[in-house]
Amino acid sequence: MSGAEVLRRSLRVLQQGVSVLNFPEGTTTLGNAVLPFRRGIFGLAPITGVPVIPIALRFEPPGMAWVGNAYFVSHCLPAFGRSHWTA
């Protein structure tokens, strides 16, 4: 049910002109392969007339990517404490 709620909220904000960031694979990876895309928010583009603008994110060093079962906060605190990294 949480996926349906995300889509409903996304539809509302897209209709209000707010941009929405979508990870089409439904997860994050190290970027060494592209996983199959999930329909998700892509299905809202034709309904709202909002364009889909594809981008790719790659991090240097690769360990900066938030992947696997890592908790977001415990990953980000050390990552944001680094003096230099590139996305």
N, CA, C and O atoms as a MOPAC input file, in Angstrom:
PM7 MOZYME 1SCF
protein

 N      0.81500 1    -1.20400 1     0.00000 1
 C      0.00000 1     0.00000 1     0.00000 1
 C      0.85600 1     1.26400 1     0.00000 1
 O      0.40700 1     2.31100 1    -0.46600 1
 N      2.09800 1     1.17900 1     0.52300 1
 C      2.92700 1     2.37800 1     0.57600 1
 C      3.28100 1     2.85300 1    -0.82900 1
 O      3.38100 1     4.05800 1    -1.05900 1
 N      3.47300 1     1.93200 1    -1.77500 1
 C      3.76200 1     2.31700 1    -3.15100 1
 C      2.61700 1     3.08200 1    -3.77000 1
 O      2.83800 1     4.05700 1    -4.48800 1
 N      1.39200 1     2.65300 1    -3.50200 1
 C      0.21100 1     3.34400 1    -4.02100 1
 C      0.10600 1     4.74700 1    -3.42200 1
 O     -0.24900 1     5.69600 1    -4.12100 1
 N      0.40900 1     4.87500 1    -2.15700 1
 C      0.35600 1     6.19200 1    -1.50900 1
 C      1.41600 1     7.12300 1    -2.09800 1
 O      1.15300 1     8.30800 1    -2.30700 1
 N      2.59500 1     6.60000 1    -2.36200 1
 C      3.65200 1     7.41200 1    -2.98900 1
 C      3.18700 1     7.90900 1    -4.35900 1
 O      3.40900 1     9.06900 1    -4.70800 1
 N      2.54700 1     7.03800 1    -5.12900 1
 C      2.05700 1     7.44900 1    -6.44300 1
 C      0.97100 1     8.52000 1    -6.32500 1
 O      0.95900 1     9.47200 1    -7.10600 1
 N      0.07200 1     8.37800 1    -5.37300 1
 C     -0.97600 1     9.39100 1    -5.18600 1
 C     -0.36900 1    10.74100 1    -4.81000 1
 O     -0.75500 1    11.77600 1    -5.35300 1
 N      0.57300 1    10.72100 1    -3.88600 1
 C      1.23000 1    11.97400 1    -3.47800 1
 C      2.03000 1    12.57100 1    -4.63000 1
 O      2.02100 1    13.78400 1    -4.84200 1
 N      2.71400 1    11.71800 1    -5.36400 1
 C      3.49600 1    12.18900 1    -6.50600 1
 C      2.59900 1    12.82000 1    -7.55400 1
 O      2.94700 1    13.84900 1    -8.13300 1
 N      1.45900 1    12.21900 1    -7.80100 1
 C      0.50800 1    12.77800 1    -8.76000 1
 C      0.08500 1    14.18000 1    -8.33000 1
 O      0.04900 1    15.10100 1    -9.14700 1
 N     -0.23600 1    14.34100 1    -7.04500 1
 C     -0.66100 1    15.65800 1    -6.54800 1
 C      0.43600 1    16.71100 1    -6.71600 1
 O      0.17000 1    17.82000 1    -7.18000 1
 N      1.65400 1    16.36700 1    -6.34100 1
 C      2.71000 1    17.38400 1    -6.42100 1
 C      3.11000 1    17.66400 1    -7.86600 1
 O      3.43700 1    18.80200 1    -8.20200 1
 N      3.09100 1    16.65100 1    -8.72300 1
 C      3.37700 1    16.89200 1   -10.13800 1
 C      2.33400 1    17.82800 1   -10.74700 1
 O      2.67100 1    18.70300 1   -11.54400 1
 N      1.07900 1    17.64300 1   -10.37300 1
 C      0.01100 1    18.51200 1   -10.87200 1
 C      0.16800 1    19.94200 1   -10.36300 1
 O     -0.35400 1    20.88100 1   -10.96400 1
 N      0.89200 1    20.10500 1    -9.25000 1
 C      1.14900 1    21.44100 1    -8.69500 1
 C      2.42200 1    22.06200 1    -9.27500 1
 O      2.78400 1    23.18400 1    -8.92300 1
 N      3.10400 1    21.32400 1   -10.16900 1
 C      4.30700 1    21.86300 1   -10.80500 1
 C      5.59900 1    21.58600 1   -10.07300 1
 O      6.63200 1    22.17300 1   -10.39800 1
 N      5.56300 1    20.70500 1    -9.09300 1
 C      6.75800 1    20.36400 1    -8.32700 1
 C      7.48400 1    19.20700 1    -9.01400 1
 O      6.85000 1    18.24100 1    -9.43800 1
 N      8.80100 1    19.30100 1    -9.12500 1
 C      9.59000 1    18.21300 1    -9.70300 1
 C      9.69100 1    17.05000 1    -8.72900 1
 O      9.71300 1    17.24300 1    -7.51400 1
 N      9.75300 1    15.84500 1    -9.27400 1
 C      9.85800 1    14.63600 1    -8.46000 1
 C     11.05900 1    13.83200 1    -8.95700 1
 O     11.20600 1    13.60000 1   -10.15700 1
 N     11.90800 1    13.41200 1    -8.03400 1
 C     13.04400 1    12.56000 1    -8.36900 1
 C     12.61800 1    11.11100 1    -8.22100 1
 O     12.04500 1    10.73000 1    -7.19900 1
 N     12.88900 1    10.31300 1    -9.21900 1
 C     12.48900 1     8.91200 1    -9.23000 1
 C     13.70800 1     8.04100 1    -9.51000 1
 O     14.48300 1     8.33700 1   -10.42000 1
 N     13.88300 1     6.99200 1    -8.75500 1
 C     14.90900 1     6.00100 1    -9.04100 1
 C     14.20200 1     4.84000 1    -9.73000 1
 O     13.59800 1     4.00400 1    -9.05800 1
 N     14.26700 1     4.77200 1   -11.05400 1
 C     13.43100 1     3.84600 1   -11.81900 1
 C     13.72000 1     2.37300 1   -11.58800 1
 O     12.88900 1     1.52300 1   -11.90900 1
 N     14.87900 1     2.05800 1   -11.04000 1
 C     15.17500 1     0.65800 1   -10.76000 1
 C     14.55900 1     0.21000 1    -9.44000 1
 O     14.54900 1    -0.98200 1    -9.13300 1
 N     14.05400 1     1.14300 1    -8.67100 1
 C     13.42300 1     0.81900 1    -7.39600 1
 C     14.42200 1     0.58400 1    -6.28200 1
 O     14.03800 1     0.19100 1    -5.18000 1
 N     15.69700 1     0.81800 1    -6.55000 1
 C     16.74500 1     0.62200 1    -5.56400 1
 C     17.97100 1     1.38900 1    -6.02700 1
 O     17.97300 1     1.97700 1    -7.10800 1
 N     18.99400 1     1.37900 1    -5.22200 1
 C     20.26300 1     1.98100 1    -5.61800 1
 C     21.27500 1     0.86500 1    -5.85000 1
 O     21.18000 1    -0.20700 1    -5.25300 1
 N     22.23800 1     1.12800 1    -6.71800 1
 C     23.28200 1     0.14400 1    -7.01600 1
 C     24.62500 1     0.84500 1    -7.06900 1
 O     24.70000 1     2.07000 1    -6.97100 1
 N     25.67800 1     0.07200 1    -7.22400 1
 C     27.00900 1     0.64900 1    -7.39500 1
 C     27.18000 1     1.26200 1    -8.77500 1
 O     28.17400 1     1.94400 1    -9.02500 1
 N     26.24400 1     1.03800 1    -9.66500 1
 C     26.28700 1     1.65500 1   -10.97300 1
 C     27.03200 1     0.86600 1   -12.02800 1
 O     27.24700 1     1.36100 1   -13.13400 1
 N     27.43100 1    -0.35800 1   -11.70300 1
 C     28.16600 1    -1.15900 1   -12.68300 1
 C     27.22900 1    -1.91700 1   -13.62200 1
 O     27.69000 1    -2.58200 1   -14.54900 1
 N     25.93500 1    -1.82400 1   -13.39400 1
 C     24.94100 1    -2.44300 1   -14.27200 1
 C     23.62100 1    -1.70400 1   -14.08200 1
 O     23.38600 1    -1.08800 1   -13.04300 1
 N     22.77400 1    -1.77200 1   -15.08700 1
 C     21.44500 1    -1.16200 1   -15.00200 1
 C     20.43400 1    -2.27400 1   -14.77500 1
 O     20.37100 1    -3.23600 1   -15.54000 1
 N     19.64100 1    -2.13200 1   -13.71400 1
 C     18.61600 1    -3.11700 1   -13.40800 1
 C     17.35500 1    -2.80100 1   -14.21800 1
 O     17.22900 1    -1.69500 1   -14.74500 1
 N     16.43300 1    -3.74000 1   -14.32500 1
 C     15.17800 1    -3.45500 1   -15.02600 1
 C     14.43400 1    -2.29700 1   -14.35700 1
 O     14.39500 1    -2.19800 1   -13.13100 1
 N     13.84800 1    -1.43100 1   -15.17500 1
 C     13.08500 1    -0.30500 1   -14.65400 1
 C     11.70600 1    -0.77700 1   -14.21400 1
 O     11.12100 1    -1.68100 1   -14.81100 1
 N     11.20000 1    -0.14800 1   -13.15900 1
 C      9.83900 1    -0.38200 1   -12.69400 1
 C      8.97300 1     0.76900 1   -13.20000 1
 O      9.45000 1     1.89500 1   -13.33600 1
 N      7.74100 1     0.49300 1   -13.46800 1
 C      6.86800 1     1.52200 1   -14.03900 1
 C      6.73500 1     2.71500 1   -13.10600 1
 O      6.98200 1     3.84700 1   -13.52100 1
 N      6.35600 1     2.49100 1   -11.87700 1
 C      6.27600 1     3.52700 1   -10.85800 1
 C      5.78700 1     4.86900 1   -11.35800 1
 O      4.73400 1     4.97000 1   -11.98800 1
 N      6.55300 1     5.88000 1   -11.07400 1
 C      6.18600 1     7.25200 1   -11.40000 1
 C      6.17600 1     7.49400 1   -12.90600 1
 O      5.52500 1     8.43000 1   -13.36900 1
 N      6.88200 1     6.67100 1   -13.67900 1
 C      6.84800 1     6.84000 1   -15.13300 1
 C      5.41300 1     6.82100 1   -15.65700 1
 O      5.10200 1     7.50100 1   -16.63500 1
 N      4.55400 1     6.06000 1   -15.02200 1
 C      3.16300 1     5.97300 1   -15.45400 1
 C      2.39900 1     7.27300 1   -15.26200 1
 O      1.34200 1     7.46200 1   -15.86300 1
 N      2.92400 1     8.18000 1   -14.42700 1
 C      2.25400 1     9.45400 1   -14.19200 1
 C      2.61600 1    10.49300 1   -15.24500 1
 O      1.89500 1    11.47900 1   -15.40300 1
 N      3.70700 1    10.29600 1   -15.96300 1
 C      4.14900 1    11.29300 1   -16.95200 1
 C      3.08600 1    11.56900 1   -18.01000 1
 O      2.78300 1    12.73600 1   -18.25800 1
 N      2.50300 1    10.55000 1   -18.64600 1
 C      1.48900 1    10.86500 1   -19.65500 1
 C      0.19600 1    11.43200 1   -19.05700 1
 O     -0.51900 1    12.17800 1   -19.72500 1
 N     -0.10000 1    11.08600 1   -17.82100 1
 C     -1.31100 1    11.60300 1   -17.16700 1
 C     -1.17300 1    13.09700 1   -16.88100 1
 O     -2.11700 1    13.86700 1   -17.06600 1
 N      0.01900 1    13.49600 1   -16.42800 1
 C      0.23800 1    14.88700 1   -16.01700 1
 C      0.84000 1    15.74200 1   -17.12800 1
 O      0.83200 1    16.97000 1   -17.03900 1
 N      1.36100 1    15.10400 1   -18.16900 1
 C      2.02900 1    15.85400 1   -19.22700 1
 C      3.39600 1    16.36100 1   -18.82100 1
 O      3.95100 1    17.24700 1   -19.47200 1
 N      3.94500 1    15.80700 1   -17.74800 1
 C      5.25500 1    16.21000 1   -17.24900 1
 C      6.32700 1    15.41000 1   -17.99100 1
 O      6.20500 1    14.19200 1   -18.12300 1
 N      7.37400 1    16.07800 1   -18.47600 1
 C      8.42900 1    15.33500 1   -19.17900 1
 C      9.28000 1    14.51300 1   -18.21400 1
 O      9.45200 1    14.87300 1   -17.05000 1
 N      9.80100 1    13.41500 1   -18.71800 1
 C     10.75700 1    12.59800 1   -17.97600 1
 C     12.14500 1    13.01100 1   -18.45100 1
 O     12.43900 1    12.94500 1   -19.64500 1
 N     12.99200 1    13.43200 1   -17.53000 1
 C     14.34200 1    13.86600 1   -17.86700 1
 C     15.31600 1    12.87500 1   -17.24600 1
 O     15.54700 1    12.90600 1   -16.03700 1
 N     15.89300 1    11.99200 1   -18.07000 1
 C     16.78700 1    10.96800 1   -17.51500 1
 C     18.15100 1    11.52700 1   -17.13000 1
 O     18.71800 1    12.37000 1   -17.82600 1
 N     18.65800 1    11.04000 1   -16.01500 1
 C     20.02300 1    11.34200 1   -15.58300 1
 C     20.60900 1    10.06200 1   -15.00700 1
 O     19.88200 1     9.11200 1   -14.71500 1
 N     21.89700 1    10.04100 1   -14.85100 1
 C     22.58100 1     8.93800 1   -14.17500 1
 C     23.46600 1     9.54400 1   -13.10100 1
 O     24.08200 1    10.58800 1   -13.31500 1
 N     23.53200 1     8.90000 1   -11.96000 1
 C     24.41300 1     9.33500 1   -10.88000 1
 C     25.50500 1     8.30000 1   -10.69500 1
 O     25.23300 1     7.10100 1   -10.62800 1
 N     26.71200 1     8.75700 1   -10.61300 1
 C     27.84100 1     7.88500 1   -10.30100 1
 C     28.69100 1     8.61700 1    -9.27600 1
 O     28.92300 1     9.82000 1    -9.39600 1
 N     29.15100 1     7.89700 1    -8.27800 1
 C     29.90700 1     8.50700 1    -7.18900 1
 C     31.36600 1     8.08100 1    -7.23700 1
 O     31.68800 1     6.94800 1    -7.59600 1
 N     32.23600 1     9.00300 1    -6.87200 1
 C     33.65600 1     8.72200 1    -6.68200 1
 C     34.03400 1     9.21100 1    -5.30200 1
 O     33.84700 1    10.39300 1    -5.01100 1
 N     34.54500 1     8.37900 1    -4.46000 1
 C     34.78900 1     6.96200 1    -4.64700 1
 C     33.47800 1     6.17500 1    -4.65600 1
 O     32.47500 1     6.63600 1    -4.11000 1
 N     33.48100 1     4.98800 1    -5.27400 1
 C     32.25200 1     4.20000 1    -5.38700 1
 C     31.57700 1     3.90700 1    -4.05200 1
 O     30.35900 1     3.73900 1    -4.00600 1
 N     32.33000 1     3.84300 1    -2.98600 1
 C     31.76700 1     3.57800 1    -1.66500 1
 C     30.81200 1     4.64700 1    -1.17700 1
 O     30.13200 1     4.46100 1    -0.16800 1
 N     30.75400 1     5.76300 1    -1.88300 1
 C     29.83200 1     6.83300 1    -1.50400 1
 C     28.38900 1     6.47500 1    -1.84700 1
 O     27.46400 1     7.07100 1    -1.29500 1
 N     28.18100 1     5.52200 1    -2.73900 1
 C     26.82000 1     5.13300 1    -3.12900 1
 C     26.12500 1     4.44500 1    -1.95800 1
 O     26.72900 1     3.63200 1    -1.25800 1
 N     24.87500 1     4.77200 1    -1.75500 1
 C     24.06800 1     4.16400 1    -0.69600 1
 C     23.39900 1     2.93400 1    -1.28700 1
 O     22.44100 1     3.05000 1    -2.05000 1
 N     23.89700 1     1.76600 1    -0.93900 1
 C     23.41400 1     0.51600 1    -1.52900 1
 C     23.21300 1    -0.55100 1    -0.45900 1
 O     23.63300 1    -0.40500 1     0.68900 1
 N     22.56200 1    -1.61800 1    -0.87500 1
 C     22.39500 1    -2.77500 1     0.00300 1
 C     21.49600 1    -2.48400 1     1.17300 1
 O     20.51700 1    -1.74900 1     1.05200 1
 N     21.82800 1    -3.05900 1     2.29800 1
 C     21.00600 1    -2.92500 1     3.50000 1
 C     21.49900 1    -1.83600 1     4.44000 1
 O     21.11000 1    -1.80100 1     5.60700 1
 N     22.35100 1    -0.94800 1     3.94300 1
 C     22.88100 1     0.12500 1     4.78200 1
 C     21.74500 1     1.05800 1     5.20300 1
 O     20.87100 1     1.39400 1     4.40400 1
 N     21.77400 1     1.46700 1     6.46000 1
 C     20.81700 1     2.46100 1     6.92800 1
 C     21.23000 1     3.82000 1     6.39700 1
 O     22.41700 1     4.14600 1     6.37500 1
 N     20.26200 1     4.61500 1     5.97000 1
 C     20.54900 1     5.88400 1     5.32000 1
 C     21.38600 1     6.81300 1     6.20100 1
 O     22.41700 1     7.31900 1     5.75600 1
 N     20.96200 1     7.04000 1     7.42900 1
 C     21.66000 1     7.99200 1     8.30000 1
 C     23.06300 1     7.51000 1     8.61500 1
 O     24.01000 1     8.29400 1     8.55500 1
 N     23.21700 1     6.23500 1     8.95000 1
 C     24.55900 1     5.74300 1     9.28500 1
 C     25.47600 1     5.74700 1     8.07300 1
 O     26.69600 1     5.78500 1     8.23400 1
 N     24.92600 1     5.70800 1     6.86800 1
 C     25.74200 1     5.83500 1     5.65700 1
 C     26.08600 1     7.30200 1     5.39600 1
 O     27.23300 1     7.62900 1     5.09000 1
 N     25.10400 1     8.17000 1     5.51700 1
 C     25.29600 1     9.57000 1     5.13200 1
 C     26.17300 1    10.37500 1     6.08000 1
 O     26.91200 1    11.25100 1     5.63100 1
 N     26.11100 1    10.10500 1     7.36400 1
 C     26.91300 1    10.90200 1     8.29000 1
 C     28.40300 1    10.83300 1     7.95700 1
 O     29.03600 1    11.88200 1     7.84600 1
 N     28.99200 1     9.64200 1     7.79300 1
 C     30.40500 1     9.60900 1     7.40000 1
 C     30.62800 1    10.15300 1     5.98300 1
 O     31.64000 1    10.80200 1     5.71800 1
 N     29.69100 1     9.88800 1     5.08500 1
 C     29.84200 1    10.35600 1     3.70400 1
 C     29.86900 1    11.88000 1     3.65500 1
 O     30.71700 1    12.46100 1     2.97700 1
 N     28.95800 1    12.52800 1     4.35700 1
 C     28.90600 1    13.98600 1     4.33200 1
 C     30.04300 1    14.61100 1     5.12700 1
 O     30.33300 1    15.79700 1     4.96800 1
 N     30.68700 1    13.82400 1     5.98100 1
 C     31.82600 1    14.31800 1     6.73900 1
 C     33.13600 1    14.30100 1     5.95200 1
 O     34.14100 1    14.84600 1     6.40800 1
 N     33.12700 1    13.68200 1     4.78100 1
 C     34.33600 1    13.63500 1     3.94900 1
 C     34.63900 1    15.01000 1     3.38500 1
 O     33.73700 1    15.80700 1     3.12700 1
 N     35.92500 1    15.27500 1     3.20000 1
 C     36.30100 1    16.57600 1     2.65400 1
 C     36.06800 1    16.66700 1     1.15000 1
 O     35.92800 1    17.76400 1     0.61000 1
 N     36.02600 1    15.51100 1     0.46400 1
 C     35.85900 1    15.55200 1    -0.98700 1
 C     35.24000 1    14.26600 1    -1.49500 1
 O     35.64700 1    13.17000 1    -1.11000 1
 N     34.26900 1    14.41100 1    -2.34800 1
 C     33.71500 1    13.31500 1    -3.12000 1
 C     33.00600 1    13.91200 1    -4.31300 1
 O     32.65400 1    15.09200 1    -4.30900 1
 N     32.79400 1    13.10100 1    -5.33400 1
 C     32.22800 1    13.59200 1    -6.57100 1
 C     30.98800 1    12.78300 1    -6.92100 1
 O     30.98000 1    11.55800 1    -6.80100 1
 N     29.95000 1    13.47100 1    -7.35200 1
 C     28.74500 1    12.80500 1    -7.84700 1
 C     28.51900 1    13.25600 1    -9.27000 1
 O     27.55700 1    12.82900 1    -9.90800 1

